[in-house]
Amino acid sequence: KNTVAHKCEPLTITNLDTAQRTMAFGQHDHHITYDGVTEQTLIRNQSLTVTLLQTGDFKFHDHANDTVQGTFTVTQ
């Protein structure tokens, strides 16, 4: 599933699982920094919010389980 949003909007990733997740931006093992965040560990019901400052297509994933992943597109 891909989320589409406009530049300057917030993007929130929430861990609804019972497993701890280490959310990272970019491809697995090739992380990038997005809005100052490269990766962040989230326990159940914790969220990570970034401001969409860069346009383009981006990926995020759980570093420990890269089958947990998503994409987002930022437009003007």
C-alpha positions in Angstrom: 0.0 0.0 0.0 1.3 3.5 -0.9 0.3 6.7 0.9 0.3 9.8 -1.1 0.6 13.2 0.6 1.7 16.8 -0.1 4.9 18.4 0.9 4.8 19.9 4.5 2.1 17.4 5.7 2.9 15.0 8.6 3.3 11.3 8.1 2.6 9.1 11.1 3.6 5.5 11.4 2.0 3.6 14.3 3.0 0.2 15.6 -0.3 -1.7 16.2 1.5 -5.0 16.6 2.5 -6.7 19.9 6.0 -7.0 18.5 8.5 -4.2 19.0 9.4 -2.6 15.6 12.5 -0.7 14.5 11.1 1.4 11.7 13.7 2.6 9.2 13.5 4.7 6.0 14.9 3.4 2.7 15.8 -0.1 1.6 16.7 -2.8 4.2 20.5 -2.4 5.0 20.6 0.9 3.0 18.8 3.3 5.3 18.3 6.9 4.5 17.5 9.8 6.8 14.1 11.4 6.3 13.2 14.6 8.3 16.2 13.8 10.6 15.1 10.2 11.3 17.0 7.2 10.1 15.3 4.6 12.3 13.3 4.5 15.5 12.1 1.7 17.7 8.4 1.6 18.5 6.6 -0.6 21.0 2.9 -1.3 20.7 0.8 1.8 20.2 3.8 4.1 19.8 4.1 6.4 16.8 6.7 8.0 14.7 5.7 11.3 12.9 7.8 13.0 10.3 7.1 16.2 8.3 7.2 15.5 4.6 9.9 17.9 3.4 11.3 16.0 0.4 9.2 15.2 -2.7 9.5 11.8 -4.4 8.8 8.1 -3.6 10.1 6.7 -0.4 10.1 3.3 1.5 10.0 2.4 5.2 10.4 -1.0 6.8 10.9 -2.8 10.1 14.7 -3.3 10.2 14.3 -6.6 12.2 11.5 -7.9 9.9 11.6 -6.3 6.4 8.4 -8.0 5.4 6.8 -5.2 7.5 7.1 -2.3 5.1 5.3 0.5 3.2 5.8 3.3 0.7 4.8 6.9 0.5 4.8 9.5 -2.2 5.3 13.2 -1.5 4.0 15.7 -4.1 4.1 19.4 -4.2 
